[in-house]
């Protein structure tokens, strides 16, 4: 699905009344997770635990199979959602309920773990580039024990807004230029955009006032915010102040970045590994349920 917009790269079609700025720049940390998969983590570290409702952001990128081939064997989740977005490579998902899916380049999986799921995410390649992202999104207290569900989105079902003068916006969730995203029905009303801009191009994006938001640059660099803005380079995350929009200006080599926003839940967060609940007792119950096999009965 490819939709060409009618506005120019100058961003004149939209001008924020209250432009957001970068309040903090976070450099992604090198970590290892699963069975030894090497990642760059920008949300979910000791220095930046979460940005309500977002709990974790990982980028995985390597053409060295030893960095990813062991994958993520069976593990549980409860109380939140995982969002996997693939840029290159192939990953297979399986869970204890018999669900199975293959994530290829350009595809998205938005999984709502709800009351509990045991799943694996394993590479379906032994060489070549594996590249993508995983985002964790918290669930409101009222939805933490909901039934698990999936939204599996193939590459050609993700709308792409082509920008005049070059560049594009893939609309995974939310909307851009009146084009709705591929994912819907999420409690936190998220926006998830994959933005590509050529050298020195400028784009203004609306972002709902009051929603927490960030921009993660994964290639090139950009100036983010009004005026001179703040420079954010590759593998850096810019935490955004409040406002009704965002201005991005690509650097000399162009830029590729994720722009993500969502409604904050403003609820207590109790977190223990793969379980995210509101109280310590709920965490203890999640551990007991997993150990007793109740997850497998979901």
Buried (B, 14 or more C-beta within 10 A) or exposed (E): EEBEBEBEBEBEEBEBEEBBBBEEBBBBBEEEBBBEBBBBBBBBBEEBEBBBBBBBBBBBBBEEBEBBBBBBEEBBBBBBBBBBBBBBBBBBBBBBEEBEBBBEBBBBBBBBBBBBBBBBBBBEBEEEBBBBBBBBBBBBBEBBBBEBBBBBBBBEEBBBBEBEEBBBBBBBBBBBBEBEBBBEEBBBBBBBBBBBBBEEBBBBBBBBEEBBBBBBBBBBBBBBBBEEBBBBBBBBBBBBBBBBBBBBBBBEEBBBBBBBBBBBBEBEBBBBEBBBBBEEEBBBBBBEBBEEEBBBEB
